Amino acid sequence: MTWTILVLVLAVALFLFGGMLLKQDGKKASAGIALAKKSINLVAVILISGCVCRLVVPYYLTSVNPLILQEMVSNMQEQQNAEKNKAVRQYVRNNMDEMVADAPIWGNVDAKKTIFLWSDYSCPYCRRVHSELARVMEERDDVRVVLKNFSIHGPLSDAPAKAVIAAKLQSNEKAAALDKLLMNREYYSQEDMQDQSKLADKIHKNVMKLAAEVGLDTEKLEKDMKGEAVAREMENVRDLAQRFEISGTPYLIIGEQAFPGAIPYDQIIEALK
């Protein structure tokens, strides 16, 4: 701002007194001098116009008519989302089998419509969108939810994420049941949080109790949690998160559109159309 005002003052001075800088012989100015004066005035006018625009436009956009600025930002975001959805659409079409291969599936495995859900069991917003998806799944048998368990919060996330992925090796139904239980029940307490050195072990034990409750073979589950399929799926989840620029949860891909955040039931239904 300071430099703009300084340039404006110099430009006005140049316009008013620039001609005095030119030497001329006699009372009548030569054609060259006249042309030089016009050039100086033109440069001064350009500088004055630029400075005035730089001073007035921000004031107009922020104080007089801020809605224009909001509209510009909104249009930019829409354009960015459109480009991102295009990239998502192309990747999902070409790599659907790989994205689904090791992931737990909630609902009809052969459903025509697919929702990919990146979520973390320690995320309250994920629990909210989980309940919205539950409404959809109760009403529709042509939709499946592919769970991409994104382990973000270390010990709070690792054991439940791996357990649900490993549960798929016993059955999708049991994996979905464990997913539902982890989303609807508290699998760690404030007392568990007091000793961080033992937190991972406590959460692991708590998750195993819930796994037994839904009928999973916990001995096999523990073994599978350390296996190749779980490691491959966890890596796939991270790679896709990086590709789609997913920095938090929940994050949904419905059909071929991306939706960051806990979107409501109505928006999910609209996207499925």
C-alpha positions, 0 to 999 in steps of 0.5 A: 500500500505504501509503495502504491501511494508513493508511485501515485505521487510520483506519477502525478508529479511526472504528469504535471512537471515531466515536460520541464525535464526536457530541454528545448531550443527557442520558444517553439518546441520541436516535434521530438520534444512534443512527442517526448512530452506526450510519451511522458504524459502517457506513462504518467497516466498509465501509472496513475490509473494502475495505482488508483485501481490498486487502491480503489478495487480492494476497498470496493471489494471488501467494504462496498460490495464484498459479495463480489469477492465471495462470489469469485471465491465460490466460483474458484472453489466450484472450478477446483471441485469440478477438476478434482471430480474429473480426476476422481471419476477417471481413477475410480473407473480405471481402478475400481477392482483394486480399490475394492479388493481388500476393503471391507464392504457394507451391504450388497457386495454386488450392488450397482452403486458404490460409496467409498468411505474414508473414516476413522473410528475415533472421529466424531464426524465419522460417526455422524456420517455413519448414521446417515449412511445407515439410513440409506442402507436400510432403504436401498439394496442397490448400494454398497459402502466400501470402507477405507479405514484411514488410521489417522490418530495412531493408537486410537485408530490402528487396532480398530482399522486393522481389525475390521479389514482383517474381519473381512477375511472371515466374512463381509457381514462380520466385518460390517457388524464390527464396524457398526459396533465400533462406530456406535460404542465407546471402545476406549475410556478416559481411564485408558487415556491416562497411561499413553504407554499402555493405550495401544494394548488396552484399545487392542484388547477392547477391540478384541472383546467387541470382535468376539461379541459379533462372532469373530474368531479372535485368534484368527483375527489377531493373526490376520491383523498382522498379515499381508492383506491388511498391510496391503489395504492400509497402504492402499488407503494411504495412497488413495488419500494422497492421490485424492488429497484427503487430509481428514475424515470423513471423506466420501466418493459417491459414484464419481463425485468427491464429498469431504466432510459429514454430508447429510442423508439428503445429499447422499441420496441426491449424489446416488442419482 
